[in-house]
Amino acid sequence: MRDRVDYIIYCPSKITLYRSKNTLNKVVDAVDWFKKSPTGIHTLVTYPDLMMLRRIYLQYVKTQLEDRNEIVLILPYYETTDNVRLVLSGEVDTYNGNKFRYTRTDVHKYERDASLIIMDSLKGYFPPGNSSSNNNTKDGSLDFISYLGVLLKQAERQGKNGVTVLSDLGSFHHLEYGSRKLVAYEQSLPKTFEGRNLKGFCLYHQKDFERRFSEKQQASLLDCHSQNIILTM
Protein backbone atom coordinates (compact mmCIF):
# COMPACT_ATOMS: atom_id res chain seq x y z
CA MET A 1 0.00 0.00 0.00
CA ARG A 2 1.23 3.50 -0.82
CA ASP A 3 2.20 5.62 2.16
CA ARG A 4 1.07 8.98 0.78
CA VAL A 5 2.13 11.00 3.82
CA ASP A 6 5.64 9.57 3.76
CA TYR A 7 6.07 10.62 0.15
CA ILE A 8 5.08 14.21 0.84
CA ILE A 9 8.01 14.73 3.20
CA TYR A 10 11.20 16.13 1.69
CA CYS A 11 14.38 14.05 1.69
CA PRO A 12 17.81 15.18 0.43
CA SER A 13 18.96 13.79 -2.89
CA LYS A 14 21.63 11.09 -3.01
CA ILE A 15 21.62 10.71 -6.80
CA THR A 16 25.30 11.05 -7.69
CA LEU A 17 25.69 8.95 -10.84
CA TYR A 18 27.67 10.61 -13.58
CA ARG A 19 25.13 11.06 -16.31
CA SER A 20 23.84 14.01 -18.31
CA LYS A 21 21.44 15.70 -15.90
CA ASN A 22 20.37 19.10 -14.63
CA THR A 23 19.85 19.76 -10.93
CA LEU A 24 17.25 22.42 -10.08
CA ASN A 25 16.53 23.50 -6.52
CA LYS A 26 14.10 26.37 -7.06
CA VAL A 27 10.50 26.04 -8.20
CA VAL A 28 10.78 29.13 -10.40
CA ASP A 29 13.81 27.68 -12.21
CA ALA A 30 12.10 24.31 -12.67
CA VAL A 31 8.93 25.90 -14.04
CA ASP A 32 11.01 27.99 -16.44
CA TRP A 33 12.87 24.88 -17.63
CA PHE A 34 9.63 22.97 -18.18
CA LYS A 35 8.10 25.85 -20.14
CA LYS A 36 11.17 26.15 -22.38
CA SER A 37 11.48 22.40 -23.04
CA PRO A 38 11.29 21.55 -26.76
CA THR A 39 8.71 19.40 -28.49
CA GLY A 40 9.81 15.77 -28.78
CA ILE A 41 11.56 15.71 -25.43
CA HIS A 42 11.52 12.53 -23.33
CA THR A 43 12.60 13.52 -19.83
CA LEU A 44 13.20 11.71 -16.55
CA VAL A 45 12.34 13.88 -13.56
CA THR A 46 13.04 12.94 -9.95
CA TYR A 47 11.21 14.99 -7.32
CA PRO A 48 11.91 15.17 -3.56
CA ASP A 49 8.31 15.55 -2.39
CA LEU A 50 4.80 16.21 -3.60
CA MET A 51 4.75 19.81 -2.44
CA MET A 52 7.50 20.82 -4.87
CA LEU A 53 6.02 18.76 -7.68
CA ARG A 54 2.62 20.40 -7.21
CA ARG A 55 3.99 23.91 -7.31
CA ILE A 56 5.64 23.06 -10.61
CA TYR A 57 2.84 21.25 -12.39
CA LEU A 58 0.07 23.66 -11.37
CA GLN A 59 1.91 26.46 -13.21
CA TYR A 60 3.21 24.39 -16.10
CA VAL A 61 -0.11 22.70 -16.87
CA LYS A 62 -1.89 26.05 -16.94
CA THR A 63 0.63 27.34 -19.45
CA GLN A 64 0.30 24.30 -21.72
CA LEU A 65 -3.50 24.49 -21.69
CA GLU A 66 -4.06 28.22 -21.98
CA ASP A 67 -1.00 29.63 -23.71
CA ARG A 68 0.31 26.69 -25.74
CA ASN A 69 -3.10 25.23 -26.68
CA GLU A 70 -2.07 21.64 -25.98
CA ILE A 71 -3.69 18.51 -24.62
CA VAL A 72 -2.28 17.61 -21.21
CA LEU A 73 -2.36 14.10 -19.76
CA ILE A 74 -1.50 13.72 -16.06
CA LEU A 75 -1.02 10.30 -14.45
CA PRO A 76 -0.44 10.73 -10.70
CA TYR A 77 0.50 7.93 -8.36
CA TYR A 78 1.26 9.30 -4.89
CA GLU A 79 -1.81 11.51 -4.86
CA THR A 80 -5.35 10.94 -6.04
CA THR A 81 -6.77 12.29 -9.28
CA ASP A 82 -9.24 14.39 -7.27
CA ASN A 83 -6.36 15.93 -5.34
CA VAL A 84 -4.66 16.89 -8.61
CA ARG A 85 -7.89 18.62 -9.62
CA LEU A 86 -7.92 20.55 -6.34
CA VAL A 87 -4.30 21.64 -6.79
CA LEU A 88 -4.88 22.82 -10.36
CA SER A 89 -8.04 24.63 -9.29
CA GLY A 90 -6.16 26.52 -6.58
CA GLU A 91 -8.18 24.96 -3.78
CA VAL A 92 -6.92 24.42 -0.23
CA ASP A 93 -3.90 22.16 0.01
CA THR A 94 -5.04 19.34 2.26
CA TYR A 95 -1.67 18.83 3.92
CA ASN A 96 -0.87 22.25 5.34
CA GLY A 97 -4.09 24.20 5.01
CA ASN A 98 -2.58 26.92 2.80
CA LYS A 99 -3.77 28.01 -0.61
CA PHE A 100 -1.37 28.05 -3.53
CA ARG A 101 -0.70 31.61 -4.60
CA TYR A 102 -1.10 31.15 -8.32
CA THR A 103 -3.84 31.74 -10.85
CA ARG A 104 -6.35 28.95 -10.98
CA THR A 105 -6.96 26.62 -13.92
CA ASP A 106 -10.56 25.99 -14.98
CA VAL A 107 -10.27 22.22 -14.57
CA HIS A 108 -13.92 21.52 -15.35
CA LYS A 109 -13.74 23.43 -18.62
CA TYR A 110 -10.63 21.67 -19.88
CA GLU A 111 -11.75 18.22 -18.78
CA ARG A 112 -15.08 18.78 -20.49
CA ASP A 113 -13.45 19.54 -23.85
CA ALA A 114 -10.88 16.72 -23.32
CA SER A 115 -7.91 19.08 -23.32
CA LEU A 116 -7.06 17.92 -19.80
CA ILE A 117 -7.05 14.23 -18.86
CA ILE A 118 -6.26 13.20 -15.28
CA MET A 119 -5.92 9.44 -14.87
CA ASP A 120 -4.51 7.32 -12.05
CA SER A 121 -1.16 5.94 -13.16
CA LEU A 122 -1.99 2.41 -12.08
CA LYS A 123 -5.21 2.40 -14.13
CA GLY A 124 -3.53 4.12 -17.05
CA TYR A 125 -0.71 1.60 -17.43
CA PHE A 126 -2.45 -1.47 -16.04
CA PRO A 127 -6.22 -1.14 -16.51
CA PRO A 128 -8.49 -3.57 -14.59
CA GLY A 129 -9.07 -6.80 -16.47
CA ASN A 130 -5.78 -6.59 -18.38
CA SER A 131 -4.16 -9.86 -17.38
CA SER A 132 -0.84 -8.82 -18.91
CA SER A 133 -0.39 -6.25 -16.13
CA ASN A 134 0.68 -9.14 -13.91
CA ASN A 135 3.00 -10.67 -16.46
CA ASN A 136 4.87 -8.81 -19.18
CA THR A 137 5.16 -5.09 -18.44
CA LYS A 138 6.01 -4.13 -22.00
CA ASP A 139 2.91 -5.90 -23.32
CA GLY A 140 0.81 -4.55 -20.48
CA SER A 141 1.77 -1.04 -21.45
CA LEU A 142 0.91 -1.36 -25.13
CA ASP A 143 -2.60 -0.04 -24.54
CA PHE A 144 -1.15 3.10 -23.00
CA ILE A 145 1.24 3.68 -25.90
CA SER A 146 -1.66 3.24 -28.30
CA TYR A 147 -3.65 5.73 -26.25
CA LEU A 148 -0.93 8.33 -26.75
CA GLY A 149 -1.33 7.82 -30.49
CA VAL A 150 -5.06 8.45 -30.13
CA LEU A 151 -4.36 11.68 -28.21
CA LEU A 152 -1.96 12.89 -30.89
CA LYS A 153 -4.61 12.33 -33.56
CA GLN A 154 -7.19 14.06 -31.38
CA ALA A 155 -4.88 17.03 -30.97
CA GLU A 156 -4.47 17.28 -34.73
CA ARG A 157 -8.22 17.13 -35.34
CA GLN A 158 -8.92 19.79 -32.72
CA GLY A 159 -6.23 22.14 -33.94
CA LYS A 160 -4.11 21.67 -30.83
CA ASN A 161 -0.37 22.23 -30.89
CA GLY A 162 0.55 18.91 -29.33
CA VAL A 163 0.33 16.66 -26.29
CA THR A 164 2.17 16.93 -22.98
CA VAL A 165 2.34 13.92 -20.65
CA LEU A 166 3.26 14.09 -16.95
CA SER A 167 3.39 10.51 -15.74
CA ASP A 168 4.41 9.11 -12.35
CA LEU A 169 5.88 5.65 -12.92
CA GLY A 170 5.45 4.53 -9.31
CA SER A 171 2.59 2.30 -10.46
CA PHE A 172 5.08 -0.24 -11.83
CA HIS A 173 6.12 -1.13 -8.30
CA HIS A 174 2.81 -2.93 -7.89
CA LEU A 175 4.18 -5.60 -10.21
CA GLU A 176 6.35 -8.52 -9.25
CA TYR A 177 9.91 -7.52 -10.24
CA GLY A 178 8.44 -4.09 -10.92
CA SER A 179 11.75 -2.23 -10.93
CA ARG A 180 13.23 -4.55 -13.54
CA LYS A 181 10.10 -4.35 -15.68
CA LEU A 182 10.01 -0.57 -15.42
CA VAL A 183 13.59 -0.32 -16.69
CA ALA A 184 12.68 -2.62 -19.59
CA TYR A 185 9.62 -0.50 -20.38
CA GLU A 186 11.61 2.74 -20.41
CA GLN A 187 14.24 1.14 -22.63
CA SER A 188 11.51 0.12 -25.08
CA LEU A 189 10.60 3.78 -25.64
CA PRO A 190 12.51 6.09 -27.97
CA LYS A 191 15.04 8.37 -26.33
CA THR A 192 13.26 11.31 -27.95
CA PHE A 193 9.86 11.70 -29.57
CA GLU A 194 11.37 13.50 -32.52
CA GLY A 195 8.88 14.17 -35.29
CA ARG A 196 5.90 14.00 -32.92
CA ASN A 197 4.13 16.89 -31.25
CA LEU A 198 4.67 15.17 -27.92
CA LYS A 199 6.48 15.97 -24.68
CA GLY A 200 6.94 13.15 -22.18
CA PHE A 201 7.94 13.69 -18.55
CA CYS A 202 8.54 10.49 -16.59
CA LEU A 203 8.19 11.33 -12.91
CA TYR A 204 10.03 9.36 -10.22
CA HIS A 205 9.80 10.03 -6.52
CA GLN A 206 13.34 10.41 -5.26
CA LYS A 207 12.87 7.69 -2.62
CA ASP A 208 11.71 5.23 -5.27
CA PHE A 209 14.60 6.07 -7.56
CA GLU A 210 17.23 5.68 -4.86
CA ARG A 211 15.82 2.71 -2.94
CA ARG A 212 14.15 0.55 -5.56
CA PHE A 213 16.80 0.63 -8.30
CA SER A 214 20.39 -0.52 -8.25
CA GLU A 215 23.03 1.95 -9.45
CA LYS A 216 23.17 0.06 -12.73
CA GLN A 217 19.40 0.37 -13.14
CA GLN A 218 19.52 4.06 -12.25
CA ALA A 219 22.19 4.58 -14.92
CA SER A 220 20.07 2.71 -17.47
CA LEU A 221 17.05 4.88 -16.72
CA LEU A 222 19.06 8.08 -17.04
CA ASP A 223 20.60 6.87 -20.30
CA CYS A 224 17.31 6.16 -22.06
CA HIS A 225 15.99 9.72 -21.72
CA SER A 226 17.03 12.74 -23.75
CA GLN A 227 17.04 14.92 -20.64
CA ASN A 228 17.29 14.18 -16.90
CA ILE A 229 16.11 16.65 -14.28
CA ILE A 230 16.92 16.21 -10.59
CA LEU A 231 14.68 18.43 -8.46
CA THR A 232 16.04 19.28 -5.01
CA MET A 233 15.20 21.72 -2.23
C-alpha positions in Angstrom: 0.0 0.0 0.0 1.2 3.5 -0.8 2.2 5.6 2.2 1.1 9.0 0.8 2.1 11.0 3.8 5.6 9.6 3.8 6.1 10.6 0.2 5.1 14.2 0.8 8.0 14.7 3.2 11.2 16.1 1.7 14.4 14.0 1.7 17.8 15.2 0.4 19.0 13.8 -2.9 21.6 11.1 -3.0 21.6 10.7 -6.8 25.3 11.1 -7.7 25.7 9.0 -10.8 27.7 10.6 -13.6 25.1 11.1 -16.3 23.8 14.0 -18.3 21.4 15.7 -15.9 20.4 19.1 -14.6 19.8 19.8 -10.9 17.2 22.4 -10.1 16.5 23.5 -6.5 14.1 26.4 -7.1 10.5 26.0 -8.2 10.8 29.1 -10.4 13.8 27.7 -12.2 12.1 24.3 -12.7 8.9 25.9 -14.0 11.0 28.0 -16.4 12.9 24.9 -17.6 9.6 23.0 -18.2 8.1 25.9 -20.1 11.2 26.1 -22.4 11.5 22.4 -23.0 11.3 21.5 -26.8 8.7 19.4 -28.5 9.8 15.8 -28.8 11.6 15.7 -25.4 11.5 12.5 -23.3 12.6 13.5 -19.8 13.2 11.7 -16.6 12.3 13.9 -13.6 13.0 12.9 -9.9 11.2 15.0 -7.3 11.9 15.2 -3.6 8.3 15.6 -2.4 4.8 16.2 -3.6 4.8 19.8 -2.4 7.5 20.8 -4.9 6.0 18.8 -7.7 2.6 20.4 -7.2 4.0 23.9 -7.3 5.6 23.1 -10.6 2.8 21.3 -12.4 0.1 23.7 -11.4 1.9 26.5 -13.2 3.2 24.4 -16.1 -0.1 22.7 -16.9 -1.9 26.1 -16.9 0.6 27.3 -19.5 0.3 24.3 -21.7 -3.5 24.5 -21.7 -4.1 28.2 -22.0 -1.0 29.6 -23.7 0.3 26.7 -25.7 -3.1 25.2 -26.7 -2.1 21.6 -26.0 -3.7 18.5 -24.6 -2.3 17.6 -21.2 -2.4 14.1 -19.8 -1.5 13.7 -16.1 -1.0 10.3 -14.5 -0.4 10.7 -10.7 0.5 7.9 -8.4 1.3 9.3 -4.9 -1.8 11.5 -4.9 -5.3 10.9 -6.0 -6.8 12.3 -9.3 -9.2 14.4 -7.3 -6.4 15.9 -5.3 -4.7 16.9 -8.6 -7.9 18.6 -9.6 -7.9 20.6 -6.3 -4.3 21.6 -6.8 -4.9 22.8 -10.4 -8.0 24.6 -9.3 -6.2 26.5 -6.6 -8.2 25.0 -3.8 -6.9 24.4 -0.2 -3.9 22.2 0.0 -5.0 19.3 2.3 -1.7 18.8 3.9 -0.9 22.3 5.3 -4.1 24.2 5.0 -2.6 26.9 2.8 -3.8 28.0 -0.6 -1.4 28.1 -3.5 -0.7 31.6 -4.6 -1.1 31.1 -8.3 -3.8 31.7 -10.8 -6.4 28.9 -11.0 -7.0 26.6 -13.9 -10.6 26.0 -15.0 -10.3 22.2 -14.6 -13.9 21.5 -15.4 -13.7 23.4 -18.6 -10.6 21.7 -19.9 -11.7 18.2 -18.8 -15.1 18.8 -20.5 -13.5 19.5 -23.9 -10.9 16.7 -23.3 -7.9 19.1 -23.3 -7.1 17.9 -19.8 -7.1 14.2 -18.9 -6.3 13.2 -15.3 -5.9 9.4 -14.9 -4.5 7.3 -12.1 -1.2 5.9 -13.2 -2.0 2.4 -12.1 -5.2 2.4 -14.1 -3.5 4.1 -17.1 -0.7 1.6 -17.4 -2.4 -1.5 -16.0 -6.2 -1.1 -16.5 -8.5 -3.6 -14.6 -9.1 -6.8 -16.5 -5.8 -6.6 -18.4 -4.2 -9.9 -17.4 -0.8 -8.8 -18.9 -0.4 -6.3 -16.1 0.7 -9.1 -13.9 3.0 -10.7 -16.5 4.9 -8.8 -19.2 5.2 -5.1 -18.4 6.0 -4.1 -22.0 2.9 -5.9 -23.3 0.8 -4.5 -20.5 1.8 -1.0 -21.5 0.9 -1.4 -25.1 -2.6 0.0 -24.5 -1.2 3.1 -23.0 1.2 3.7 -25.9 -1.7 3.2 -28.3 -3.6 5.7 -26.2 -0.9 8.3 -26.8 -1.3 7.8 -30.5 -5.1 8.5 -30.1 -4.4 11.7 -28.2 -2.0 12.9 -30.9 -4.6 12.3 -33.6 -7.2 14.1 -31.4 -4.9 17.0 -31.0 -4.5 17.3 -34.7 -8.2 17.1 -35.3 -8.9 19.8 -32.7 -6.2 22.1 -33.9 -4.1 21.7 -30.8 -0.4 22.2 -30.9 0.5 18.9 -29.3 0.3 16.7 -26.3 2.2 16.9 -23.0 2.3 13.9 -20.6 3.3 14.1 -17.0 3.4 10.5 -15.7 4.4 9.1 -12.4 5.9 5.6 -12.9 5.4 4.5 -9.3 2.6 2.3 -10.5 5.1 -0.2 -11.8 6.1 -1.1 -8.3 2.8 -2.9 -7.9 4.2 -5.6 -10.2 6.4 -8.5 -9.2 9.9 -7.5 -10.2 8.4 -4.1 -10.9 11.8 -2.2 -10.9 13.2 -4.6 -13.5 10.1 -4.3 -15.7 10.0 -0.6 -15.4 13.6 -0.3 -16.7 12.7 -2.6 -19.6 9.6 -0.5 -20.4 11.6 2.7 -20.4 14.2 1.1 -22.6 11.5 0.1 -25.1 10.6 3.8 -25.6 12.5 6.1 -28.0 15.0 8.4 -26.3 13.3 11.3 -28.0 9.9 11.7 -29.6 11.4 13.5 -32.5 8.9 14.2 -35.3 5.9 14.0 -32.9 4.1 16.9 -31.2 4.7 15.2 -27.9 6.5 16.0 -24.7 6.9 13.2 -22.2 7.9 13.7 -18.5 8.5 10.5 -16.6 8.2 11.3 -12.9 10.0 9.4 -10.2 9.8 10.0 -6.5 13.3 10.4 -5.3 12.9 7.7 -2.6 11.7 5.2 -5.3 14.6 6.1 -7.6 17.2 5.7 -4.9 15.8 2.7 -2.9 14.1 0.6 -5.6 16.8 0.6 -8.3 20.4 -0.5 -8.2 23.0 1.9 -9.4 23.2 0.1 -12.7 19.4 0.4 -13.1 19.5 4.1 -12.3 22.2 4.6 -14.9 20.1 2.7 -17.5 17.0 4.9 -16.7 19.1 8.1 -17.0 20.6 6.9 -20.3 17.3 6.2 -22.1 16.0 9.7 -21.7 17.0 12.7 -23.8 17.0 14.9 -20.6 17.3 14.2 -16.9 16.1 16.7 -14.3 16.9 16.2 -10.6 14.7 18.4 -8.5 16.0 19.3 -5.0 15.2 21.7 -2.2 
